[in-house]
Amino acid sequence: MSATDDDATAEYGQRPFEAPPGATEILLVRHGQSAPYREGYPFPLVGGQGDPPLSPLGEWQAEQVADRLAGVQVDAIYVTNLTRTHQTAAPLAARLGIEPRMEADLREVHLGEWEGGTFRVMAAKGHPAMISANEKQDWGEIPGGETSEALRARVRAAIERIHAAHPGERVVAVSHGGAIGAVLAEASGARTFAFAAADNASISHLVVLGDRWAVRRFNDTGHLAGELSAQAEAPT
């Protein structure tokens, strides 16, 4: 109400966002930095996909994610079938006493013939297929790679399952750059690569209520403010 006694006009101030009843808030965390690829030493494969562990910096990033989210109400934690998501989730899961669940369909895009670390080489060298993938917004331009259409379909199905299991709750889902980009593209109607540059250990925020998906935050790295010093201190 107004400050004066003779003016009973109601006032309506701006209010912070609140998720609507029944909505699921999903905090999409990209895994921490993974170990470097060295030519001639391919990553081990899980389900045909490269499965490197976290680097020392990635382990530090996982701890920063835990610091950031330890005070947030979290009802469940999800990981994929790839090691780097389990390692990234572990510090937070330990602090909250939550056993992570697996949602394999949030795994990284399958890179076909470029799995096992070869993708990093081809991208660094500007391979024509990588250029074509960027131009066409389609991972399927990579030899044997999963198409963007297929990627978006499977991550949508994963998000729908999480929403069905957690109405009115908040979930942390540790995933991968390509998968997170596809989720947010689905939510916003953007082209597939519009959100394809999430930083390691970044947090993006999605609110899902039925077929209504809202992007609240993308690539939040406020908890990584000390990353440059951590990089300098990390063993090589």
Number of C-alpha atoms within 10 A of each C-alpha: 10 10 8 8 7 7 9 10 10 8 8 7 6 6 6 6 7 7 15 12 10 15 21 26 26 27 23 27 31 28 31 31 22 19 16 13 16 12 10 8 9 15 20 14 14 13 9 13 21 22 22 21 22 23 18 19 21 24 22 20 25 29 20 24 25 20 15 16 17 16 10 10 11 18 13 20 23 25 28 21 20 24 17 28 27 22 20 30 27 21 19 23 20 13 13 19 9 15 13 20 14 18 20 16 20 29 25 22 25 21 23 19 13 19 21 21 23 20 19 15 14 15 14 10 10 11 14 13 16 21 14 15 18 14 11 15 17 21 27 23 22 23 13 14 17 18 19 22 14 14 24 23 15 18 25 20 14 18 21 17 12 20 23 16 12 18 16 18 18 22 22 24 29 30 30 28 22 24 26 29 24 30 28 29 19 18 18 15 10 13 17 24 20 14 20 18 13 20 18 20 30 23 28 23 19 22 21 24 19 13 8 10 19 16 16 13 14 21 18 15 18 12 18 19 10 11 15 11 9 16 14 10 11 14 9 8
